[in-house]
Amino acid sequence: MRHTAIVLISLILSAGLAAQPANLDTARRLMQEKSYDEARVALERIVASEPANGPALHELARCTRALGDLDASIDAARRALSIPFQPRISRLEIAKSLALKGEADATIEELAQIAAMGANKGIHDLVNAAPEFATLKGRAPFQAVVVKLIPCSSPEYRQFDFWLGNWEVRDSAGNVVGHNDVTLQLDGCMLLENWKSVAGHAGMSMNFFEPADSTWNQIFVDNTGAPSSWPPLKGKFVDGKMVLSSPAGVAPAARWTWWKLDDGRVRQKAEQLGDDGKTWTVTWDSYYGKGK
């Protein structure tokens, strides 16, 4: 009987909307007004004439879920995914409907597919706020997926954390040459260096991991007013050392290395490539101890 009633309602609404062109804005307005039956008719008309209309399929997935037609919601979201239309969002719609169907394992698998696309703060927040996942929040597999969605939470982002601290910086002879305060910023996505030398030189650097090429990067600016004196550095964490170098073509080539010592200090060394293109000369060698 319920199916028959839905068909009748759809026919009546279709007749009422027949004089109106299928319009996504209209359908969204109906969604906002919670006129889901009317919105469904409008959205189905749109996707019937435009099968690859991703936004309409997305709205149809949301609309049919609101009506309790979870299979139709999953179907619409999978059609959007096949286009593809915003894969993360489409899979999230599928996961929500699967959760409402009580299919916990399938829901978590769908969310795992999203996490495999990479961390994303927006998606992480949507997953955390979605009431559809309320019953899953106590499950370890669900929490594991949610953690993977948090930006800058993978081990690579923590490779330079040994440099964090309020440091007193000394040269190789033991003389204090300055202070450096290195802090974690932007929810763990960046290390911010705040350097002040005893001679009055001051500078700040942003240090961050770039997942696109799996490199660490540093941008340094100081109070000399000559940023070109400090070209950006790029490199990797290898064998316990952070090694960052100036870009190809920059002369003279520079290489900076940081590593943690057994006594808890951090050593920072800068080198410059000689004219022979083979010999590296040390231009800065310092030891970081905890500030006083």
C-alpha atoms as one frame of an Amber mdcrd trajectory, in Angstrom:
protein
   0.000   0.000   0.000   2.810   2.414   0.880   4.448   1.886  -2.516   1.112
   2.544  -4.249   0.622   5.712  -2.249   4.089   6.969  -3.189   3.407   6.291
  -6.868   0.101   8.178  -6.680   1.738  11.113  -4.913   4.484  11.182  -7.524
   1.936  11.197 -10.347  -0.029  14.011  -8.747   3.109  16.060  -8.104   4.370
  15.383 -11.602   1.159  16.772 -13.005   1.445  19.825 -10.793   5.047  20.443
 -11.834   4.520  19.641 -15.487   4.081  23.286 -16.366   7.390  24.111 -14.696
  10.762  23.297 -16.268  12.894  20.922 -14.233  15.207  23.244 -12.339  17.920
  22.358  -9.832  17.490  25.600  -7.927  13.782  24.881  -7.555  14.530  21.361
  -6.348  16.994  22.691  -3.802  14.442  25.210  -2.572  11.947  22.400  -2.129
  14.605  20.465  -0.217  15.152  23.432   2.090  11.416  23.605   2.659  11.449
  19.860   3.394   9.014  19.295   0.550  10.867  16.099  -0.251   8.193  14.430
  -2.384   8.007  17.430  -4.696  11.793  17.746  -4.725  12.141  14.095  -5.683
   9.832  14.522  -8.654  11.768  17.564  -9.854  15.152  15.850  -9.392  14.071
  12.660 -11.125  12.888  14.714 -14.085  16.274  16.432 -14.251  18.336  13.236
 -14.157  15.991  11.550 -16.643  16.879  14.226 -19.191  20.450  14.745 -17.941
  21.820  11.384 -16.720  25.266  12.878 -16.116  24.039  15.784 -13.993  26.183
  15.164 -10.924  24.714  17.908  -8.696  21.166  16.672  -9.404  22.137  13.074
  -8.613  23.756  14.254  -5.389  20.596  16.095  -4.368  18.494  13.087  -5.367
  20.590  10.888  -3.059  19.994  13.306  -0.191  16.304  13.681  -0.990  15.503
   9.982  -1.230  17.390   9.312   1.993  15.262  11.955   3.706  12.205  10.094
   2.387  13.539   6.827   3.794  14.141   5.247   0.382  17.694   4.199   1.197
  18.195   1.913  -1.802  17.210   4.751  -4.153  19.597   7.061  -2.305  22.486
   4.625  -2.698  21.647   4.134  -6.373  21.649   7.883  -7.050  24.948   8.352
  -5.228  26.554   5.456  -7.107  25.409   6.961 -10.387  27.013  10.253  -9.341
  30.183   8.380  -8.415  30.332   6.718 -11.835  30.364  10.071 -13.677  32.463
  10.799 -11.535  31.013  13.637  -9.470  32.928  14.616  -6.329  33.973  11.054
  -5.385  34.445  11.818  -1.699  31.012  13.417  -1.373  29.295  10.705  -3.402
  30.840   7.957  -1.275  29.876   9.861   1.855  26.240   9.845   0.722  26.452
   6.095   0.122  27.999   5.572   3.563  25.223   7.547   5.269  22.502   5.428
   3.684  24.357   2.196   4.419  24.659   3.268   8.052  20.920   3.900   8.257
  20.356   0.423   6.815  22.397  -0.974   9.690  25.188  -2.226   7.428  28.089
  -1.193   9.662  30.877  -3.080   7.877  29.829  -1.800   4.464  29.603   1.733
   5.863  33.119   1.611   7.278  34.439   0.145   4.028  32.884   3.037   2.106
  34.454   5.538   4.508  37.779   3.721   4.147  37.567   4.297   0.387  37.201
   8.021   1.130  40.177   7.984   3.492  42.248   6.249   0.809  41.809   9.367
  -1.341  43.773  11.344   1.231  43.157  13.347   4.371  40.568  16.084   4.093
  39.508  18.331   6.970  36.142  19.196   5.405  35.206  15.536   4.962  36.560
  14.695   8.422  34.282  17.324   9.963  31.285  16.129   7.945  31.831  12.526
   9.060  32.188  13.565  12.691  29.025  15.665  12.579  26.828  13.231  10.620
  24.079  11.788  12.871  23.919   8.747  10.601  27.239   7.557  12.051  26.330
   8.067  15.715  26.071   4.341  16.446  29.479   3.681  14.887  31.531   6.177
  16.889  32.441   3.653  19.566  33.802   1.145  17.068  37.574   0.970  16.611
  37.452   0.476  12.798  35.333   3.611  12.458  37.699   5.651  14.627  40.678
   4.375  12.645  39.137   5.662   9.428  38.258   9.023  10.986  41.862   9.509
  12.125  43.085   8.917   8.575  40.868  11.771   7.414  42.593  14.247   9.730
  45.057  16.351   7.720  48.734  16.173   8.664  48.228  13.198  10.981  50.241
  10.571   9.102  53.779   9.726  10.323  55.465  11.721   7.541  54.164  14.971
   9.024  55.906  14.223  12.315  59.402  13.625  10.889  60.624  17.114  11.755
  59.072  17.256  15.226  62.482  16.648  16.820  63.208  20.319  16.018  60.274
  21.576  18.111  61.240  23.494  21.205  62.494  26.717  22.719  66.209  26.461
  22.010  69.421  28.160  23.005  71.695  27.939  19.969  75.472  27.618  20.296
  78.249  27.393  17.753  80.725  24.521  17.618  82.955  26.332  20.160  80.106
  26.519  22.673  79.339  30.227  22.302  75.697  31.291  22.430  74.796  32.692
  18.992  71.054  33.064  19.345  67.705  31.643  20.322  65.195  29.746  18.209
  61.611  28.993  19.105  60.157  26.272  16.867  56.456  25.585  17.295  53.794
  23.426  15.694  51.093  25.438  13.909  47.982  24.968  11.743  46.748  21.810
  13.462  50.124  20.142  13.056  50.538  20.986   9.366  53.459  23.402   9.766
  56.526  23.996  11.921  57.116  27.709  12.485  60.668  28.816  13.258  61.267
  32.129  15.058  65.017  32.850  15.060  66.851  35.697  16.826  70.624  35.948
  16.881  72.635  37.763  19.548  73.907  40.020  16.747  70.405  41.228  15.870
  69.628  39.014  12.901  66.049  37.726  13.012  64.064  35.489  10.732  61.127
  33.135  10.501  60.581  30.025   8.456  57.617  27.894   7.514  58.417  24.178
   7.300  55.886  21.763   5.866  55.482  18.336   4.292  54.126  18.218   0.729
  52.320  14.904   0.102  52.167  15.493  -3.656  55.889  14.738  -3.994  56.639
  13.439  -0.471  59.082  16.260   0.263  59.756  18.635   3.119  59.910  22.332
   2.263  61.173  25.462   3.982  60.479  29.118   3.216  62.655  31.531   5.227
  62.283  35.326   5.487  64.480  37.559   7.636  64.894  41.185   8.644  67.427
  42.036   5.922  64.680  42.797   3.444  66.314  40.566   0.828  64.241  37.369
   0.530  66.200  36.254  -2.536  69.161  35.684  -0.226  67.289  32.712   1.176
  65.934  30.546  -1.660  63.273  27.992  -0.737  64.599  24.625   0.358  63.258
  21.192  -0.520  64.286  17.711   0.513  63.511  14.626   2.553  63.994  12.966
   5.905  66.609  10.266   5.293  68.373   8.019   7.812  67.302  10.142  10.768
  68.333  13.434   9.170  66.297  16.214   7.583  68.204  17.290   4.472  66.893
  20.284   2.518  68.575  21.821  -0.526  68.172  24.893  -2.693  66.485  24.503
  -6.108  68.439  23.413  -9.159  69.993  26.376 -10.940  70.472  28.456  -7.796
  74.124  29.387  -7.310  75.812  28.737  -5.057  73.892  25.598  -4.176  73.036
  25.289  -0.501  72.305  22.271   1.661  70.934  22.363   5.219  70.857  19.354
   7.527  69.188  18.846  10.907  69.425  15.782  13.132  68.854  14.846  16.752
  71.876  13.983  18.879  71.996  11.251  21.490  72.081  13.821  24.319  68.787
  15.382  23.218  70.291  18.351  21.422  69.709  19.086  17.742  72.509  19.867
  15.341  71.960  22.172  12.379  74.550  22.420   9.626  74.617  24.467   6.426
  76.892  23.757   3.479  77.646  25.484   0.213  78.757  23.823  -3.008  82.092
  25.017  -4.367  82.837  26.105  -7.903  84.098  22.633  -8.729  80.552  21.322
  -8.289  81.828  18.580  -5.986  83.117  20.050  -2.746  80.760  21.102   0.047
  82.005  23.734   2.493  80.425  24.167   5.923  79.031  27.703   6.334  77.054
  27.235   9.558  77.318  24.648  12.306  75.213  24.984  15.424  73.907  23.006
  18.370  70.450  23.449  19.843  69.993  23.008  23.596  66.844  23.728  25.566
  66.431  27.439  26.215  66.849  28.895  29.694
